[in-house]
Every structure is written in structure tokens, then in C-alpha cells.
Amino acid sequence: MKIAVIGGGASGLTAAIAAARNGSEVAIYEKLNKVGKKILATGNGRCNYTNMNLSIDKYHGKNTKLAENILEFFDLKRTLNFFEDLGINPYIGDQGKVYPGSLQASSVLDVLRYEVERLNVGEVTEFEVLELRKNKDKFSIIGRDSVHYADKVILATGGKASPQLGSDGKGFEIASSLGHRIINTFPALVQLKLNGKFFKRIAGIRFDGVVKGFTDKKVIREEDGEILFTEYGISGPPILQISRMIVEELNKNHRVYISVDMFPQISKFDLYDILNTRFNKIGYKSIGDGLIGFINKKLIPVILTEAGFENFDKKCGKLNKKEIYKIIDILKDWKFEVTDHNSWQQAQATAGGVDMSEVNSNTLESLKVKGLFLAGEILDVDGDCGGFNLQWAWSSGYAAGHFSSTLV
Ligand SMILES: Cc1cc2nc3c(=O)[nH]c(=O)nc-3n(C[C@H](O)[C@H](O)[C@H](O)COP(=O)(O)OP(=O)(O)OC[C@H]3O[C@@H](n4cnc5c(N)ncnc54)[C@H](O)[C@@H]3O)c2cc1C
């Protein structure tokens, strides 16, 4: 049986391996000049390929529950074994994030490519699939200059996140042309643009903090970790983590805010004691100088302005309790309005995609077109930051590859 895998990303490579291991003749059709380019960019070049705390709660989408069988079929244990068999020794970092022992994303791609080669999987690169048709029992895979044929097809073209790495949403057009419904897509795991004129001055400052997203009506989500101010607003793992829900609210035209706590380990009460003692000790210094050594120097004028101070020459010893608390309110509860999010270009995942209720939730075969399977980010399943998106790519890829090559 001939199986065509459209898209040579994380899910397509795993699908090809699974199908070829079952004895099928497999070819991968990849638009770029090499397969797996996105894998190289993952985890800041270290590839956070799964997470020890895998559970369905880490995933989002309209019918996320339908992803559960697939995540159980090719679960964490099977994923770790799959990669160990290929030579990847797992290294477990913070929050259960799993990386290759080499801390090199290229090793993950290398071992997948060796396996693809060992199994004689065909790689047709620089072949953009423009159209997919089914006539009787055969699929036609139509490119710019040629047409290829297959008995079964696995559509693994990814979503729209980071189109410079190949995934530009073409897969949605193909799926839609075959009768699939696409749940509204938007960038997930993306940086946020914030209201404020001072971001250019504080860009590059990092700290371990807590961020909370909220609207006028509810708290959306709270996360901790390394936060980074940027020229446009804010970034860092906790920001990416809360971004999906924030973008969802922005899309509903709701006003959305975030609050940042730069001293999550210290209560407001204790922070008052610390600052009060400090300011008494250096009462002769101006407040502009009095915070040097306590917070990043570039932040001082911005924080004092935000706290309502106009005169930074005022002596530390002259600050009253109310004024110290004004500084503390910014340090522990700095509020910003979210004006927008970064574009698809900077996003790491796609929310939305092919409706999970239109595929068999055990095999990922399309319920619209027999013999067509879907895998990876093209489906309406997106995970939290921390290895969950690649896990979905491996699990869904392996399932699609396995069932396409075993089901009649
Ligand atoms: C910068 C960055 C960092 C990330 N870091 C992590 C991380 O550390 N951990 C984690 O879990 N997730 C991470 N992710 C998310 C993760 O990489 C993706 O969810 C995952 O790669 C999706 O796999 P996929 O196979 O479905 O799609 P993709 O990896 O996007 O692969 C799709 C492939 O299909 C090809 N293609 C598209 N259209 C066509 C067509 N018409 N014809 C032929 N080929 C086509 C593309 O060129 C591409 O090679 C990161 C993403 C980015 C952008």
C-alpha cells in the first residue's frame, strides 16, 4: 500500500515512521528544501519534546476531549521509549519539561531522519501540495509541475504559526476543499503588546515573576516564570502560557489586562518592612538613587512615574507609608492593558483547526473522506507551553501512521 504524508514536520515524520514500520511504501511531500525545519527552532534550539506531567487538561480546542484516546495510544511512556530507541536520552528540566540529553534540537531531527532513511521512506522536498483529490480509491497529490498518487494520505501540514518555517495554513484550504470544517484559527503561545510609552526604555529586562490575565469580569489565568519586557510589551514562558486565553478575549472585543508581580516571594507587608528599613538607612539619598541595587536601574524612573511621583529628588527619608505603598503597588501589581498580540510570524502554536469531531478519535481517519488521515497542529488541538504541542504531534502522527497502514 502506498501512503503519502503531506508535510515533513514533527507529526509527518512520526507518521511516516509508523506507517513504514508496518510495511507500507511511504513518501513524504515537503514544501521546504528540508524536512523538520520547525523542530530545529523548538525550545530555543533545545527541543522541549514532551512533558512528564502529560494530561488532557494541558490541551485546548473545541472538542479537546476527543484527543484523549490518541494521547493514551501513544502516551508519555511510549514517546520516551520511541525516542530512546532512536538514541535520544531524556533530560528532565524544570516543570517536567523533557529535552534531549544533548540539549540540541538538531539531535531530535537527526534521529528521526536516520529512521526515515533506514525505513526507505521517500522524501520529496520542495514539493508544495496545492491540491488533493480523491478519485475512486486513489488520491491525487497535485503540485505545481507534477501529480503523484497514493492509496492513503496523511495530511500533516501544521497550522499557521511561524509560516517562515513552512506552515502557512495551506493545509486548512486542502482540508476544507475536501469537506472539513475549520474551527476559527488564531495565534496561541504568542507575545503580548501592551499599552505604555516606556517599553523601549525597559526592553530586555528579565525577572522571575507572576503574571495574571484578567478582564473587567474575571481572572483569566495566572502563571509564573521568567518574564521579559520588550519594545512592544511583554514576553517569556508565563506570557506565552496565558496568551491563548487572552487572545480569545481580545477576539471577542473584550478589554483585557495583565498584572505583573515582580516580587512574588515577598508579601506586600514584608516588602513594606524591607523598603522602609532601606529608605530609613539611606534617608539622605534621592528616591531616584534609593532604589539602585534593589531593582534594575532602567526600571526606576518608569516605576516611580507609574507610582505617581513627579519629583525623583525627594529624599528617601521623607517618604511616608502611603508613598512607599504606591511603589509597592507597582512592584507587586503592575497593571497594563493588552492592546494586541504579535502576529502568526512570532506565534509558536495555532489555536483552532480541523474540527476533531470530523475525524475518528481512535484512528484520526477523516469522517468525510475515507483513506484520509490528519495529524498534528492542523487539527483543532493546541497545548500549553512546555512540550505539549510536540507531544500532540508525535502522538497524532504515530496514530495516523499506524492506523493508515493497518486499517483496510
Ligand atoms: C519557535 C517555535 C518553538 C517551539 N517550541 C516548542 C517546544 O519546545 N515544545 C513543543 O512542544 N512545541 C514547540 N513548538 C510547537 C511545535 O513545534 C509544533 O506544534 C509542532 O512542530 C507541530 O507539528 P506539525 O507536524 O503538526 O506541524 P509543522 O511542524 O508546522 O510541520 C508542517 C510541515 O508541513 C509542511 N507543509 C505545509 N504546507 C505544505 C504543503 N502544502 N505541501 C507540502 N508541505 C507543506 C511545512 O513546510 C512543515 O514542514 C514551537 C513552535 C515554534 C514555532
The ligand as an SDF file (V2000), in Angstrom:
LIG
                    3D

 53 58  0  0  0  0  0  0  0  0999 V2000
    9.7390   28.8290   17.5490 C   0  0  0  0  0  0  0  0  0  0  0  0
    8.9120   27.6490   17.9980 C   0  0  0  0  0  0  0  0  0  0  0  0
    9.2910   26.9650   19.1520 C   0  0  0  0  0  0  0  0  0  0  0  0
    8.5300   25.8830   19.5920 C   0  0  0  0  0  0  0  0  0  0  0  0
    8.9550   25.1710   20.6810 N   0  0  0  0  0  0  0  0  0  0  0  0
    8.2520   24.0970   21.0950 C   0  0  0  0  0  0  0  0  0  0  0  0
    8.7300   23.2800   22.1630 C   0  0  0  0  0  0  0  0  0  0  0  0
    9.8500   23.4690   22.6740 O   0  0  0  0  0  0  0  0  0  0  0  0
    7.9340   22.2510   22.5620 N   0  0  0  0  0  0  0  0  0  0  0  0
    6.7310   21.9610   21.9880 C   0  0  0  0  0  0  0  0  0  0  0  0
    6.0660   21.0340   22.3950 O   0  0  0  0  0  0  0  0  0  0  0  0
    6.2860   22.6780   20.9320 N   0  0  0  0  0  0  0  0  0  0  0  0
    7.0270   23.7230   20.4670 C   0  0  0  0  0  0  0  0  0  0  0  0
    6.5840   24.4310   19.3800 N   0  0  0  0  0  0  0  0  0  0  0  0
    5.3530   23.9770   18.6840 C   0  0  0  0  0  0  0  0  0  0  0  0
    5.6590   22.7560   17.8100 C   0  0  0  0  0  0  0  0  0  0  0  0
    6.8640   22.9550   17.1230 O   0  0  0  0  0  0  0  0  0  0  0  0
    4.5230   22.4810   16.8120 C   0  0  0  0  0  0  0  0  0  0  0  0
    3.2980   22.3590   17.4940 O   0  0  0  0  0  0  0  0  0  0  0  0
    4.7720   21.2030   16.0160 C   0  0  0  0  0  0  0  0  0  0  0  0
    6.0010   21.3040   15.3180 O   0  0  0  0  0  0  0  0  0  0  0  0
    3.6400   20.9290   15.0290 C   0  0  0  0  0  0  0  0  0  0  0  0
    3.9920   19.8410   14.2350 O   0  0  0  0  0  0  0  0  0  0  0  0
    3.2640   19.5750   12.8510 P   0  0  0  0  0  0  0  0  0  0  0  0
    3.9820   18.4380   12.2320 O   0  0  0  0  0  0  0  0  0  0  0  0
    1.8180   19.4590   13.0420 O   0  0  0  0  0  0  0  0  0  0  0  0
    3.4940   20.9030   12.0010 O   0  0  0  0  0  0  0  0  0  0  0  0
    4.8300   21.5930   11.4940 P   0  0  0  0  0  0  0  0  0  0  0  0
    5.9500   21.2620   12.4010 O   0  0  0  0  0  0  0  0  0  0  0  0
    4.4840   23.0070   11.2900 O   0  0  0  0  0  0  0  0  0  0  0  0
    5.1420   20.8850   10.1210 O   0  0  0  0  0  0  0  0  0  0  0  0
    4.3410   21.0400    8.9870 C   0  0  0  0  0  0  0  0  0  0  0  0
    5.1810   20.7860    7.7630 C   0  0  0  0  0  0  0  0  0  0  0  0
    4.3450   20.7600    6.6250 O   0  0  0  0  0  0  0  0  0  0  0  0
    4.9450   21.4730    5.5580 C   0  0  0  0  0  0  0  0  0  0  0  0
    3.8770   21.9580    4.6810 N   0  0  0  0  0  0  0  0  0  0  0  0
    2.9330   22.8750    4.9580 C   0  0  0  0  0  0  0  0  0  0  0  0
    2.0880   23.0170    3.9210 N   0  0  0  0  0  0  0  0  0  0  0  0
    2.5270   22.1700    2.9560 C   0  0  0  0  0  0  0  0  0  0  0  0
    2.0740   21.8690    1.6260 C   0  0  0  0  0  0  0  0  0  0  0  0
    1.0020   22.4640    1.1230 N   0  0  0  0  0  0  0  0  0  0  0  0
    2.7690   20.9630    0.9110 N   0  0  0  0  0  0  0  0  0  0  0  0
    3.8660   20.3480    1.4280 C   0  0  0  0  0  0  0  0  0  0  0  0
    4.3310   20.6100    2.6820 N   0  0  0  0  0  0  0  0  0  0  0  0
    3.6650   21.5000    3.4280 C   0  0  0  0  0  0  0  0  0  0  0  0
    5.7090   22.5760    6.2670 C   0  0  0  0  0  0  0  0  0  0  0  0
    6.7380   23.0920    5.4660 O   0  0  0  0  0  0  0  0  0  0  0  0
    6.2180   21.8750    7.5180 C   0  0  0  0  0  0  0  0  0  0  0  0
    7.4750   21.2710    7.3140 O   0  0  0  0  0  0  0  0  0  0  0  0
    7.3390   25.5010   18.8960 C   0  0  0  0  0  0  0  0  0  0  0  0
    6.9800   26.1960   17.7350 C   0  0  0  0  0  0  0  0  0  0  0  0
    7.7500   27.2480   17.2810 C   0  0  0  0  0  0  0  0  0  0  0  0
    7.3610   27.9840   16.0280 C   0  0  0  0  0  0  0  0  0  0  0  0
  1  2  1  0
  2  3  1  0
  2 52  2  0
  3  4  2  0
  4  5  1  0
  4 50  1  0
  5  6  2  0
  6  7  1  0
  6 13  1  0
  7  8  2  0
  7  9  1  0
  9 10  1  0
 10 11  2  0
 10 12  1  0
 12 13  2  0
 13 14  1  0
 14 15  1  0
 14 50  1  0
 15 16  1  0
 16 17  1  0
 16 18  1  0
 18 19  1  0
 18 20  1  0
 20 21  1  0
 20 22  1  0
 22 23  1  0
 23 24  1  0
 24 25  2  0
 24 26  1  0
 24 27  1  0
 27 28  1  0
 28 29  2  0
 28 30  1  0
 28 31  1  0
 31 32  1  0
 32 33  1  0
 33 34  1  0
 33 48  1  0
 34 35  1  0
 35 36  1  0
 35 46  1  0
 36 37  1  0
 36 45  1  0
 37 38  2  0
 38 39  1  0
 39 40  1  0
 39 45  2  0
 40 41  1  0
 40 42  2  0
 42 43  1  0
 43 44  2  0
 44 45  1  0
 46 47  1  0
 46 48  1  0
 48 49  1  0
 50 51  2  0
 51 52  1  0
 52 53  1  0
M  END
$$$$
